Amino acid sequence: MPFKWQRKALEKKKYHAKAISKSAIYINWLRLFDISQLFSSYIWLQISAFDLTQLGLGLLYSIVPIDFTSYVLSFTYTMPSMEELMQGIWVKFEQIDYGELYPWMLDLDSYIYENIKEEYQPDLITTRPKVGIYGVTQYGRSIYDPIVATEFIRSTVHKMRLMRTADISWHQFLSQIKDMLEMADITDKHLFNRMMAMFTAQKNSFVLGLSILGDSFLTETEGNLAVVPYIDAEGNIHDLKFRTLDHLQMGLILGITPLGYGLLLPLTSIYKMEEGKQNPPIISVMTEKIRSIALRLSLSTWAYTNYNKPEEMTNPHKSEKVEQYDNIQWMRRKIEDWVERQIPPEEANPVKTRQYKNAVLQIFGWKAKRHKWGFKSWEYMTDNEFKEWWLNNWTTQGLNRQTLINLFEGSKIWLPHLRAEKYRLGEKVKQSRLRLSLSL
């Protein structure tokens, strides 16, 4: 069995061989071509359902499209200059500013004017809840914007999709953060029901703007309504009846949507359809984003290997990215060693020890993400709010509450410093290479 220092050296070599060596770059590039069709099908099915659900919630809870992190997350790319290429910068990515391209995304009234038919605009504008201003708006005629709760709706649903399969297990996770959701006047059951309605309609019927040709079935009908099988948050299976996409997004559906959590909609769509058949702008933007993601798949190889000079591809000991990776892994190892020393003897079995380590790594990592989409709600929580959510999350997985409290309180001594160091290390190589390319 190798010593600790040998295992550390092997980890660095393995990371280099799998991620940033010449052979890794070539093999990963080929694998991306192999999975391109599967990837394209997957993102069309997943992104459309989640984006459309969030956009529906936006109209119900007065959240503008630009605030939905996953909806407006897309990039363009340019080739590097010769100076940048010498510093291992193989491709330059820049996030698209959707607010500049589509100003109507910045204001809810403009969004309604741009996407909703004229006959329905006055009702949506006058009846939707306005964000309240203390001392100005009347009590009971506006909503107040708790940052943590609305951030969950804006961005964290996207992260939940990455963590959980979109099925009944979703509700088990959402129920743990029920209190946070109710701050935004939305229940965990309502959110789950909306998501499952969108997914079952996508697969079991053909809905323009949602379903995928070749993956979705022809719709069964009852009168002028589509009928699809559906499982609700209570685990009950019954028929879901709807007419158009906006019914699924924001409509009041009997037996599924609680009173006050949906709009009474006409049988025909309230969306503007240019020439009677084209998508409204809000859906056109989504489809264009998905299409561009599918086309950029091969660039993922160069994104992984960016800031990696040719001489670093051949020798892990010369690679700054390997050193960066090792420093972050050093933090992980130190945290895990500390946790192992804190666990009471009666709980120190391999399975629970691994769980406690994962729990403390979550404290460390979830509030210190450089790429914040999907994590902002945890960042905005106070320490007490995050602590309560964290304790509930891990006690339901069988860990001892008092041991968890001891770990949480004990980590406060070193946690702020390590989080700040993690941020610094995450940007270190990128910033140094950009500075060097400008100095040449």
N, C-alpha and C positions, 0 to 999 in steps of 0.2 A: 504494500500500500504506500503510495507516495506521501512525502511529508507535505506540510501546509504550503511551504514556499514552492514546492514542485507543482502542487495543484494550482497555485496561483499562476505560475508560468504556463501551465497547460491550458488554463482558461483563456489567457491572452492569445496564445497561438491558435486555439480553436476559434475564437472570435475573428481573428485576422483571416484564417483560412476560409471561414464560412461567409464573411461579410465584405471584406475589402481587399482581398488578394486578387491578382489578375484572373485566376481560375474561377474565383467566386463571382466576380463581376460577369464573366462570360456565361457561366452556368445559370446564374440568376436571370440574366437577360433571355436565355433560351427558354427557361421555365415560364417566364411571363408570356412568351408567345404561345407556349403550350396551353396555358390556362385562359387565354384571352377571351375565347367564346364563353366559357363558364363564368368568368369575371363579369363580362358584359351583361349576361343574363341575370346574374346575382344583383348587381347594382341597380338595374332597372326595376327589379322586384322589390328590393329593400328600400332604396332611397325614396322612390316615389311614394310608397305607403307612409313612411314616417314624415316626409316633408308635407304631404297633403294633410295628415292629421294635425300637425303643428299649425299649419296655416288656418285650418278650421278653428282651432283653439284660439288663434290670434284674434279672429273676428268676435269670438264669444267673450274674450277677456281683454280686449283693447290692447293687444301687443302688435306692434308694426312688424312687417316681414323682415326688415333689416336686423331686428333683434334676435331672430332665430339663427343661431350660430351655424348649424348644419346646413340650413337652406342657402345661406349666402357664402358658403365656404368653397371657393374654387380658385385656381391659380392659372396664370399664364407663365410662359417660360421664354427665355432668350438665351442665345449662345454667349459664352464668356469672351472677354477680350484676351489677347495673347498674354498680358500681364497676369490676369486672373487665372488663365489656364496653367501658367507656371506655378501657381500656388495651389493647384489641385482643385480648382473650382471648375467643374465640368458642365454644369448647367445652372442658370440663375432663375429662381422662381419668385414670382411676385403675386401677392394676393389681389384678386379682382375687387375693385371698389364698386359694389353693386349700388350703393347710394348715389354715386356719381353717374352711373349708367342709367339708373332708373330712379329718378327723384321721388316718384310716387311711393316707393318703399319706405320713405322716411316719415310719412304722415298717413294716419289711418283714413282720414277723409279722402285724401288724394288716391289712396289705394282703392277705396270703394268706388270713386268716380271712374277710375281706370279699368276696373275689372268687373263691376256689377252693372247689370242692365239698369237703364235710367228709371224705370218704374219702381224699382226696389231700393234705389239709393236713399230717398228721404227717410224711409222707415229705419234702415240700418244706421244712418247717421244720427237720427234723433233718439233712437231707443237704445243704442249700444251704451254700455257703462263708460262714463268718462273718468279719467284719473283725477282724483280729488286733490284740491289745494287747501291746506289747512287755513281756516279763517276766511275763505273765499266761497267755495262751493257748499251747497246745502247738504246737510247730513241725510243719508239714505238715497241720494241721487247721484252718487259717484262711488268709485272704488279707490282704495288706497293701495299703494304699490309696495308690499313687503319684498325686499330685494331677494331674500333667500327663496321664497316660494315662487316668485315669477321667474327667477333664474332656472329653477327646476323645469318649468314649462318651456322656457326659451331654449335651453341647451342640453340639459341633463338627460332628457328622454332619449336623445341620440346616443348617449353613452350607455344607457340601460340596454339599448338594442345590441350593443357590442358585447355586453356582459351576459345577457340572458337570451334564450330562445323565445320568440314571440308566441308563447302559449300560456297555459294556466300557471306555470311557474313564475311568470311575470308578476302575477298578482301577489304572490307570496313575498316578493321583494318590495313591491310598491306599498304593501300594507305596513311595512316597517317605517316608512316615511310619511304615513298618512297625516300626521299632525302638520307637517310642513306643507303638504298639498292643500290642506283645508284653510291655511292662511290665505291662499289665493282663491278661496271659494270654489275649490274643485276637489272632488273626492277621488280616492284611489280607484274605486270601482268605476267611476265615470271615465277616467283616463284609460283604464284597461279595456272597458267596453268599446270606446272609440277606436283604440288600436286594433282590437280583434275584429271589429266590424270592417275596418279598412282591409285587413289581410284576407278575411274570408271572402269578401266581395271581389277582391283582386283575383283570387284563385278560382272561385266558383261561378263567376259571371264575367261578362265583358263590359266594362265601364270605360267610356272614353276618358282619357287623361290618367287612368289608373292601371288598367289591365294591359297585359303584354301579349301580343299576337304570338300564338304557338305555345303559350304557357297557361292561358286562361281558358276556361270552358265556356261554351255557349250558355246563355242565361235561361234558367227555368223561370216561368212567369205565372203569376196568378192575377188575372185581370190586367191592369196596366202597371203592375209592380213586379220587380225582380224578387225572387225568393232564393235565399242561400242558407245552408246550415250554419249554426252559430253557437258558440259556447260563451256564456257570460262570466262575470267575476265570481259568481257563486258556484260555477261548475255545471249550471243547467244548460242543456242542449235544446234549442228550439229554432224556429225559422226566423230569419231576418228579412224583412220586407222593406224595399226602398225603390226609388225611381231614378235618381241622378246622383252624381258625385257629391254635390253640395249637401244632399241629405245625409251622406255618410260623414262628412266633415263637421257639420254644425247643426244638422236638423234634429228636430224632436221626433224620435222614433219610439212609438208606444211599446212598453215592456222592456226597453233597453235604456232610454235616456231619462234620468230623473227630471221632474218638473222644475223648470228654471235653468236647466243645463243645455238647452237647445232651442232652436228657432223654428217657428211654424213656417214651413216653406211651401211654395206651390209645386205642382207636379212637374212643371217644366223647370229647367235650370235657371238660377238667377245670374249665372255668369254670362258676360258678353261673349257671343260667338261671332267672330268676324265672318261675314258672308255665310252665316248660318252653320258653319262646321269647323272653323279654325279654333284652336285653343285660345282662352283668354290669356293676357300677358303674363299673369302670375304662374300659369302652368307652362307656358312657352319658355319662360326663364328656367324653370326646373328641368324641363326636358333637354334644353340646350346644355345645362350644367352637367347632367348625367352623360350626355353624348360626349362632351369634352373630356370627362373623367375616363371614359372607356378608351378614347383615342390616345390619352396620355399614359396609358398603362406601362408601356416600355420604358418611359422616363423614370419609373420607380427605381430601376437599377442605378441610375446616375444620382438620384436623390440620396440613396443609401450610401453611395461612395463619394459624395461631394466632400471637398476639403481633404482630398487624399492624393498626395503627389505620386508620380510613377515610382520613385525610389521607395516610397512607403508601402506600395503594393507588394513589393518583393521581400521586404524585411520587416517583421513585426516590431523589432527593437528600435526602428527608426520612425515608427508611426505615432504621431500625436493623437490620432483617434483611438489607437489601442491604449495609449496611456490615459486618455480621458475615460474610456470604458473601464479600465482597471481602477481608477480612482473612485468611480461611482460604485463599482463592485466592492471596493474596500469599505465604503460606508455601509453597504448592505451586510457584509460579514461582521463588522463591528456591532451593528445593531442586533444581529442575530445572536452573537456571542453574549451581549448584555442581557437579552431576553432569556437566554438559556440559564443564566445565573440567577434570575429572579423567580423562576417557576418553582412552586413548592414541590417537595419530593413526591408527595402523593399524586401529583398530576404530571410528573416528568416522564411520560411515555412518548415514544417517537411521534405518534399521530398528533397528540395535543400540543407537544412542543412545536411542531411545524405550524399548527394553527395559531398559536400565540405569536410566533415569529411573523406570520403573515399579517396578523392584526396590527402589530406595531409598525411594520413596514407600510401599512395603509395610513397610519397616522402621519408617518414621515412623508409619504409620496403624494397622497391625494390633495393636500393643500399646498403642494410645491411643484405643480406642473408648469412647464414652460409652454406647452401647447394646451391651452386652457379649455378648449371646447369640450363640453361634457363634464367639466369639473368646477365650473364657476360657483355653483350653488354651495359646494362644500367650502370653497375659498371664502365666500361671503358669510358663512356661519360664524357666530361667536364660538369661543372655545367651549362654552357650556353646551351650546346647541350641537356642535360637532361631537362632543363627548357623549351626550345622551344618545344621539343616533348611532354612534360607533359601539357603545355598550349594548344597545338593543340588537344591533346587527350580529354581533359575535356571541352574545348569550343565547340567541336562538339557534346557534350552531353548536351549542353544547359546552361553551367555555364558562368558567367560573367568574361571576360578576366581580367579586372582591379582588381576585387576581388581576382582572382586566383594569380595575380602578387603580390598583397599585402600579401597574405598568404604565398607565396613562399619566399618572402624577409623577412617577419617577422619570419619565422621558422628557418632562418639561425642562429639565436642567440642561440637556444637550441638544434638544430638538431645534430651537431657532437657529443655532449656529450651523447645524448640518443642512437645514433647508436652504439657508443663504448660500452655503458652499455648493450645494447641488445646482442652484440657479447659475452660479458663476461658472462652474465646470461645463454646464450645458451649452454655454455660449462661447467658451474660451477659444476653441479651435477656429470656429467660424469668424469671430471678430479679429483674431490675430492674422488670419489669411487675407481677410478683406483689407486690413491696414497695410499689410505687406504688398498687396497687389497695387494699391494706390501710391506706394512709395517708389515703385520701380519706374 
